[in-house]
Amino acid sequence: MSETVTGSAAEPAAEPDFRIATAADVPALVELVESAYRGEASRAGWTSEADLLGGRRTDAEAVAEAVGHAEGLVLLAERDGELLACCQLERRGDRAYFGMFSVRPGLQGGGIGRVVLARAERLAGEEWGVGAMEMSVIEQRPELIAWYERRGFHRTGEFSPFPYGNERFGVPRRPDLRFERLVKELNAA
């Protein structure tokens, strides 16, 4: 069942339409995520991981799992039926996990990412009532971590290893990759 996430009348007309992904969206989501992070197409944006990792960023199985997760959803941002951006939210007790955040490379830097992140924060805080949002970011992406810090996330100093040897997460191009956990407190209603 498709669910629409509506905005308020006070929001600017340029804001995209938001909806919850369904199984039918999986192929388009895989393409979007891949284009935002891997391969030559990703180099058109600033979120590319192509210098750190080769191979695939995700696959249809992983995206379908996120779309169908009982305690989560994948939020889509569209305009005129075109998929612009997405993110995954997963309820984890009193927190929400934020992941699979992807913006079309040609649109990166234009503000759509801020809009999607803000919508995800409102959904998690106001609709789910969680007190914080957390994510894992590759430590070797200082510009990306700085972007999240400007939006209120803080570094925790908690690290987890990159899953070397599991090509489902990509093929590392260097031996020192690891993830850092970032957290943002939300004003839950």
Backbone as JSON, one array per atom type, in Angstrom:
{
  "sequence": "MSETVTGSAAEPAAEPDFRIATAADVPALVELVESAYRGEASRAGWTSEADLLGGRRTDAEAVAEAVGHAEGLVLLAERDGELLACCQLERRGDRAYFGMFSVRPGLQGGGIGRVVLARAERLAGEEWGVGAMEMSVIEQRPELIAWYERRGFHRTGEFSPFPYGNERFGVPRRPDLRFERLVKELNAA",
  "N": [[0.84, -1.17, 0.0], [0.58, 2.17, -0.86], [1.7, 5.08, 0.71], [1.21, 8.48, 1.29], [3.2, 11.2, 2.23], [2.4, 14.15, 3.47], [2.92, 17.69, 3.07], [2.91, 20.91, 4.76], [0.81, 23.77, 4.08], [2.33, 26.02, 4.3], [4.85, 25.49, 3.4], [7.43, 25.98, 0.94], [6.68, 26.23, -2.6], [8.53, 24.96, -4.2], [9.32, 22.73, -2.89], [9.8, 19.22, -2.93], [7.56, 16.46, -3.73], [6.67, 14.08, -1.32], [6.76, 10.63, -0.56], [6.14, 7.28, 0.65], [8.21, 4.58, -0.14], [7.5, 1.73, -2.2], [7.51, -1.8, -3.04], [7.57, -1.74, -5.82], [9.2, 0.39, -6.38], [11.82, -0.38, -6.04], [13.8, -1.02, -8.18], [14.32, 1.6, -9.28], [15.26, 2.88, -7.02], [17.64, 1.47, -6.44], [19.15, 2.23, -8.66], [19.31, 5.02, -8.23], [20.73, 5.18, -5.74], [23.14, 3.91, -6.42], [24.04, 5.7, -8.42], [24.52, 7.97, -6.93], [26.67, 7.37, -5.27], [28.63, 5.56, -6.33], [30.87, 4.67, -9.0], [31.47, 6.31, -12.22], [29.34, 8.08, -12.76], [28.67, 9.04, -10.26], [30.58, 10.92, -9.7], [29.75, 13.36, -10.6], [28.45, 14.57, -8.54], [28.95, 15.53, -5.07], [28.98, 13.55, -3.18], [30.19, 11.21, -3.82], [31.7, 8.04, -3.38], [33.58, 6.87, -4.84], [36.39, 7.04, -4.92], [37.1, 5.79, -2.61], [35.83, 3.32, -2.52], [35.09, 0.58, -4.63], [32.97, -1.35, -6.81], [29.59, -2.32, -6.01], [27.19, -0.23, -4.29], [24.82, -0.96, -3.2], [22.15, -3.38, -3.53], [19.34, -4.95, -5.19], [18.15, -6.72, -3.37], [18.93, -5.77, -0.8], [17.79, -3.21, -0.84], [15.08, -3.83, -1.17], [14.68, -5.11, 1.26], [14.96, -2.93, 3.04], [12.8, -1.34, 2.18], [10.65, -3.0, 2.82], [10.85, -3.29, 5.57], [9.65, -3.97, 8.8], [9.78, -2.13, 10.9], [10.44, 0.24, 9.7], [11.01, 2.49, 6.9], [11.33, 3.68, 3.52], [11.85, 6.8, 2.41], [10.78, 8.77, -0.23], [11.66, 11.46, -2.39], [10.18, 13.34, -4.81], [9.63, 14.98, -7.96], [7.31, 15.98, -10.23], [6.92, 13.28, -10.85], [9.51, 12.32, -11.1], [12.18, 10.68, -9.54], [14.05, 12.17, -7.11], [15.51, 12.05, -4.73], [16.26, 10.04, -1.8], [15.8, 8.39, 1.38], [16.45, 6.17, 4.09], [14.64, 5.24, 6.94], [14.68, 3.8, 10.11], [13.1, 2.54, 12.85], [14.48, 2.26, 16.02], [14.0, 1.48, 18.92], [14.14, 4.13, 21.12], [15.25, 5.72, 19.24], [15.93, 6.72, 15.83], [17.25, 5.19, 12.98], [19.09, 6.55, 10.34], [19.64, 6.23, 6.99], [20.92, 5.15, 3.74], [20.81, 7.51, 2.29], [20.37, 9.42, -0.46], [20.94, 11.56, -3.19], [20.23, 12.67, -6.43], [23.1, 12.98, -8.46], [23.46, 15.34, -10.12], [21.84, 17.15, -8.84], [22.87, 17.58, -6.38], [24.02, 19.71, -3.8], [22.2, 21.67, -4.24], [20.25, 22.03, -2.32], [18.22, 20.13, -1.99], [18.91, 17.89, -0.48], [19.05, 18.9, 2.15], [16.34, 19.48, 2.54], [15.17, 16.93, 2.38], [16.44, 15.63, 4.53], [15.46, 17.23, 6.66], [12.72, 16.63, 6.48], [12.78, 13.91, 7.09], [13.71, 14.03, 9.72], [11.55, 15.35, 10.96], [9.52, 13.45, 10.56], [10.54, 11.24, 12.01], [10.83, 12.38, 14.61], [8.35, 13.72, 15.22], [6.19, 12.1, 14.23], [6.96, 9.43, 14.84], [7.89, 9.81, 17.36], [10.47, 9.55, 18.43], [13.54, 10.27, 20.18], [16.01, 10.83, 19.09], [18.13, 10.82, 16.18], [20.22, 8.66, 14.39], [23.21, 7.7, 12.62], [25.57, 6.01, 10.48], [28.67, 6.91, 9.2], [31.24, 6.83, 6.79], [34.36, 7.26, 8.12], [36.42, 8.44, 6.67], [35.32, 10.41, 5.15], [35.39, 13.4, 5.52], [34.21, 15.81, 4.58], [31.56, 15.12, 4.23], [30.82, 14.38, 6.83], [31.17, 16.88, 8.04], [29.1, 18.28, 6.77], [26.84, 17.04, 7.89], [27.32, 17.74, 10.57], [26.9, 20.5, 10.45], [24.2, 20.47, 10.31], [23.36, 19.78, 12.78], [24.06, 17.25, 13.78], [26.21, 15.28, 15.84], [29.51, 14.08, 16.34], [30.25, 10.94, 17.71], [32.5, 9.54, 18.39], [32.41, 6.87, 18.41], [33.18, 3.94, 16.81], [32.87, 1.59, 14.12], [33.97, -1.32, 12.43], [34.76, -1.43, 8.92], [33.11, -3.68, 6.75], [35.2, -5.56, 5.58], [35.88, -7.84, 2.97], [33.27, -8.5, 2.46], [31.65, -8.1, -0.25], [29.18, -7.05, -0.73], [28.98, -4.61, 0.39], [30.73, -3.13, -1.01], [33.94, -2.73, -2.67], [36.78, -2.2, -1.05], [39.16, 0.42, -1.53], [41.22, 1.11, 0.01], [42.98, 0.34, 3.11], [42.07, 1.26, 5.61], [39.43, 1.88, 6.26], [36.57, 2.78, 8.17], [33.53, 3.09, 10.08], [31.91, 5.89, 11.56], [29.73, 6.67, 14.2], [27.14, 8.98, 14.12], [25.03, 11.31, 15.8], [21.94, 12.96, 16.31], [20.02, 14.93, 18.39], [16.5, 15.02, 18.67], [13.57, 17.05, 18.71], [11.14, 15.67, 19.95], [7.64, 15.37, 19.65]],
  "CA": [[0.0, 0.0, 0.0], [1.35, 3.41, -0.95], [1.3, 6.09, 1.67], [1.75, 9.77, 0.94], [3.57, 12.05, 3.35], [2.04, 15.47, 2.97], [3.54, 18.85, 3.68], [1.97, 21.95, 5.17], [0.61, 24.8, 3.08], [3.33, 27.06, 4.49], [6.11, 25.1, 2.8], [7.6, 26.58, -0.38], [6.17, 25.47, -3.73], [9.63, 24.21, -4.79], [9.57, 21.5, -2.14], [9.36, 18.03, -3.67], [6.51, 15.61, -3.18], [7.23, 12.98, -0.55], [5.93, 9.44, -0.36], [6.82, 6.1, 1.16], [8.53, 3.65, -1.22], [6.89, 0.4, -2.26], [8.34, -2.78, -3.75], [7.69, -1.33, -7.22], [10.23, 1.43, -6.47], [13.15, -0.93, -5.77], [14.79, -0.81, -9.26], [14.69, 3.02, -9.37], [16.05, 3.2, -5.83], [18.98, 0.91, -6.62], [19.81, 3.09, -9.64], [19.59, 6.3, -7.57], [21.78, 5.0, -4.74], [24.39, 3.64, -7.15], [24.49, 6.91, -9.11], [24.94, 8.97, -5.95], [27.85, 6.97, -4.5], [29.64, 4.72, -6.98], [31.08, 4.76, -10.43], [31.74, 7.61, -12.82], [28.17, 8.96, -12.64], [28.66, 9.65, -8.92], [31.56, 12.0, -9.64], [29.06, 14.61, -10.91], [28.04, 15.12, -7.25], [30.03, 15.57, -4.08], [28.86, 12.44, -2.23], [30.82, 10.02, -4.4], [32.65, 7.23, -2.61], [34.31, 6.12, -5.87], [37.82, 6.98, -4.61], [37.27, 4.93, -1.44], [35.23, 2.0, -2.71], [34.6, 0.17, -5.93], [31.86, -2.28, -6.71], [28.25, -1.79, -5.82], [26.84, 0.35, -2.99], [23.66, -1.71, -2.71], [21.55, -4.26, -4.53], [17.88, -5.01, -5.09], [17.77, -7.44, -2.15], [19.09, -4.88, 0.35], [16.81, -2.13, -0.93], [13.77, -4.43, -0.89], [14.64, -5.34, 2.71], [14.7, -1.63, 3.67], [11.44, -0.93, 1.82], [9.68, -3.85, 3.5], [11.18, -3.45, 6.99], [8.48, -3.78, 9.66], [9.98, -0.96, 11.76], [11.08, 1.29, 8.95], [10.47, 2.91, 5.62], [12.21, 4.44, 2.64], [11.16, 8.03, 2.04], [11.13, 9.25, -1.57], [11.38, 12.85, -2.77], [9.94, 13.34, -6.25], [9.03, 16.17, -8.57], [6.73, 15.61, -11.52], [7.1, 11.86, -11.05], [10.93, 11.95, -11.18], [12.81, 10.42, -8.25], [15.15, 13.1, -6.88], [16.29, 11.71, -3.54], [15.62, 9.07, -0.91], [16.49, 8.03, 2.61], [15.87, 5.08, 4.87], [14.47, 5.44, 8.37], [14.36, 2.56, 10.81], [12.87, 2.76, 14.29], [15.29, 1.41, 16.89], [13.67, 1.9, 20.28], [13.89, 5.57, 21.25], [16.03, 6.39, 18.2], [15.7, 6.32, 14.44], [18.46, 5.08, 12.16], [18.97, 7.26, 9.07], [20.62, 5.67, 6.06], [20.62, 5.08, 2.31], [20.5, 8.88, 1.88], [20.88, 9.59, -1.82], [20.41, 12.66, -4.01], [20.77, 12.6, -7.8], [24.35, 13.74, -8.51], [23.3, 16.67, -10.72], [21.05, 18.01, -7.95], [23.57, 17.75, -5.11], [24.47, 21.08, -3.56], [21.12, 22.59, -4.53], [19.32, 22.16, -1.2], [17.26, 19.04, -1.86], [19.34, 17.03, 0.63], [18.61, 19.53, 3.41], [14.89, 19.34, 2.62], [14.87, 15.52, 2.67], [16.87, 15.38, 5.9], [14.51, 17.89, 7.56], [11.47, 15.86, 6.47], [13.04, 12.66, 7.82], [13.78, 14.38, 11.15], [10.17, 15.61, 11.42], [8.8, 12.18, 10.59], [11.05, 10.46, 13.14], [10.58, 13.04, 15.88], [6.95, 14.06, 15.47], [5.27, 10.99, 13.99], [7.39, 8.26, 15.57], [8.13, 10.18, 18.75], [11.79, 9.18, 18.91], [14.28, 11.41, 20.7], [17.28, 11.08, 18.4], [18.38, 10.15, 14.92], [21.62, 8.27, 14.32], [23.66, 7.15, 11.35], [26.98, 5.63, 10.37], [29.31, 7.56, 8.06], [32.64, 6.44, 6.65], [35.21, 8.27, 8.77], [37.28, 9.07, 5.69], [34.5, 11.37, 4.41], [35.28, 14.56, 6.4], [33.29, 16.81, 4.04], [30.21, 14.64, 4.5], [30.62, 14.51, 8.28], [31.01, 18.31, 8.3], [27.75, 18.65, 6.31], [25.91, 16.59, 8.94], [27.54, 18.56, 11.77], [26.23, 21.79, 10.23], [22.77, 20.23, 10.47], [23.05, 19.43, 14.17], [24.57, 15.95, 14.22], [27.52, 15.35, 16.48], [30.34, 12.87, 16.27], [30.24, 10.24, 18.99], [33.77, 8.87, 18.66], [32.15, 5.43, 18.4], [33.52, 3.45, 15.48], [32.67, 0.18, 13.8], [34.84, -1.64, 11.3], [34.19, -1.65, 7.59], [33.01, -5.14, 6.55], [36.12, -6.05, 4.56], [35.61, -9.21, 2.54], [31.87, -8.64, 2.1], [31.51, -7.2, -1.39], [27.84, -6.45, -0.75], [29.16, -3.23, 0.84], [31.7, -2.49, -1.88], [35.3, -3.24, -2.7], [37.61, -1.12, -0.52], [40.36, 0.83, -2.25], [42.24, 1.4, 1.02], [42.86, -0.62, 4.21], [41.78, 1.89, 6.9], [38.05, 2.37, 6.33], [35.71, 2.43, 9.29], [32.35, 3.94, 10.21], [31.7, 6.61, 12.82], [28.32, 6.89, 14.52], [26.73, 10.37, 14.34], [23.73, 11.38, 16.47], [21.28, 14.27, 16.46], [18.85, 14.92, 19.27], [15.31, 15.55, 18.03], [12.54, 17.59, 19.6], [9.94, 14.85, 19.75], [6.38, 15.99, 20.11]],
  "C": [[0.89, 1.24, 0.0], [0.8, 4.42, 0.03], [1.96, 7.4, 1.26], [2.05, 10.55, 2.2], [3.34, 13.46, 2.87], [2.76, 16.56, 3.73], [2.49, 19.85, 4.1], [1.87, 22.99, 4.08], [1.67, 25.89, 3.17], [4.67, 26.73, 3.84], [6.22, 25.67, 1.39], [7.14, 25.65, -1.5], [7.25, 24.59, -4.34], [9.91, 22.9, -4.05], [9.05, 20.31, -2.93], [8.16, 17.37, -3.0], [7.2, 14.46, -2.46], [6.22, 11.84, -0.51], [6.81, 8.31, 0.14], [7.01, 5.12, 0.0], [7.76, 2.34, -1.07], [7.84, -0.53, -3.0], [8.54, -2.39, -5.22], [8.79, -0.29, -7.43], [11.66, 0.89, -6.37], [14.13, -0.71, -6.92], [15.24, 0.66, -9.38], [15.53, 3.44, -8.17], [17.47, 2.67, -5.95], [19.76, 1.81, -7.57], [20.2, 4.42, -9.0], [20.76, 6.17, -6.6], [23.13, 4.76, -5.43], [24.92, 4.91, -7.8], [25.02, 7.96, -8.15], [26.28, 8.64, -5.31], [28.95, 6.27, -5.28], [29.72, 4.99, -8.47], [31.27, 6.19, -10.92], [30.57, 8.58, -12.68], [28.18, 9.69, -11.3], [29.6, 10.84, -8.83], [30.95, 13.35, -10.03], [28.58, 15.3, -9.64], [29.2, 15.09, -6.28], [29.96, 14.43, -3.07], [29.53, 11.17, -2.72], [31.78, 9.36, -3.41], [33.6, 6.5, -3.55], [35.81, 6.05, -5.6], [38.11, 6.06, -3.42], [36.86, 3.49, -1.69], [34.84, 1.79, -4.16], [33.43, -0.77, -5.73], [30.55, -1.58, -6.48], [28.08, -1.21, -4.42], [25.71, -0.43, -2.36], [23.2, -2.66, -3.81], [20.04, -4.32, -4.27], [17.43, -5.7, -3.8], [17.85, -6.53, -0.92], [18.06, -3.76, 0.34], [15.41, -2.67, -0.64], [13.6, -4.7, 0.6], [14.33, -4.03, 3.44], [13.27, -1.17, 3.41], [10.41, -1.71, 2.61], [9.9, -4.01, 4.99], [9.98, -3.1, 7.86], [8.58, -2.54, 10.53], [10.64, 0.19, 11.01], [10.37, 1.61, 7.67], [11.6, 3.53, 4.8], [11.38, 5.6, 2.13], [11.69, 8.49, 0.69], [10.79, 10.71, -1.71], [11.3, 12.86, -4.29], [9.44, 14.71, -6.69], [8.58, 15.76, -9.96], [7.0, 14.15, -11.87], [8.54, 11.39, -11.16], [11.5, 11.8, -9.77], [14.05, 11.29, -8.11], [16.09, 12.64, -5.78], [15.53, 10.68, -2.72], [16.42, 8.98, 0.38], [15.73, 6.91, 3.28], [15.76, 5.54, 6.31], [14.07, 4.1, 8.99], [14.23, 2.87, 12.3], [13.67, 1.75, 15.09], [15.09, 1.89, 18.33], [13.38, 3.39, 20.31], [14.69, 6.39, 20.24], [15.55, 5.94, 16.83], [17.04, 6.24, 13.75], [18.16, 5.73, 10.82], [20.05, 6.72, 8.15], [20.13, 5.73, 4.63], [20.24, 6.46, 1.74], [21.16, 9.14, 0.54], [20.16, 10.72, -2.52], [21.03, 12.51, -5.39], [22.01, 13.48, -7.89], [24.21, 15.15, -9.08], [22.52, 17.65, -9.86], [21.76, 18.27, -6.63], [24.11, 19.17, -4.99], [23.38, 22.11, -3.8], [20.06, 22.71, -3.45], [18.35, 21.01, -1.02], [17.63, 18.11, -0.71], [18.91, 17.59, 1.97], [17.11, 19.35, 3.62], [14.51, 17.9, 3.0], [15.27, 15.19, 4.11], [15.89, 16.0, 6.9], [13.19, 17.13, 7.62], [11.64, 14.56, 7.25], [13.09, 12.93, 9.32], [12.38, 14.64, 11.71], [9.4, 14.31, 11.54], [9.24, 11.37, 11.81], [10.68, 11.07, 14.48], [9.11, 13.22, 16.19], [6.01, 12.87, 15.29], [5.65, 9.74, 14.77], [7.65, 8.56, 17.03], [9.49, 9.76, 19.3], [12.58, 10.43, 19.3], [15.57, 11.73, 19.98], [17.31, 10.32, 17.08], [19.87, 9.85, 14.86], [21.93, 7.69, 12.95], [25.1, 6.72, 11.47], [27.52, 6.23, 9.09], [30.75, 7.08, 8.0], [33.51, 7.58, 7.17], [36.05, 9.05, 7.76], [36.51, 10.02, 4.76], [34.31, 12.65, 5.23], [34.31, 15.63, 5.9], [31.84, 16.42, 4.28], [29.89, 14.75, 5.99], [30.4, 15.98, 8.64], [29.62, 18.79, 7.88], [26.72, 18.26, 7.37], [26.09, 17.4, 10.23], [26.87, 19.92, 11.63], [24.72, 21.67, 10.38], [22.43, 19.66, 11.84], [23.49, 18.06, 14.64], [25.9, 16.16, 14.92], [28.21, 13.99, 16.38], [30.36, 12.24, 17.66], [31.6, 9.67, 19.36], [33.61, 7.36, 18.75], [32.32, 4.93, 16.97], [33.15, 1.98, 15.34], [33.48, -0.11, 12.54], [34.08, -1.73, 9.99], [34.16, -3.16, 7.37], [33.88, -5.62, 5.38], [35.8, -7.5, 4.24], [34.16, -9.45, 2.17], [31.58, -7.63, 0.99], [30.12, -6.61, -1.53], [27.93, -4.97, -0.35], [30.18, -2.47, 0.0], [33.06, -3.14, -1.76], [36.22, -2.11, -2.26], [38.85, -0.86, -1.37], [41.48, 1.22, -1.29], [41.97, 0.56, 2.26], [42.35, -0.04, 5.53], [40.35, 2.36, 7.07], [37.35, 1.89, 7.6], [34.58, 3.45, 9.34], [32.36, 4.65, 11.56], [30.2, 6.84, 12.99], [28.11, 8.37, 14.79], [25.33, 10.35, 14.93], [23.23, 12.82, 16.48], [20.08, 14.1, 17.37], [17.7, 15.59, 18.55], [14.36, 16.1, 19.09], [11.26, 16.82, 19.33], [8.73, 15.53, 20.34], [5.81, 15.26, 21.28]]
}
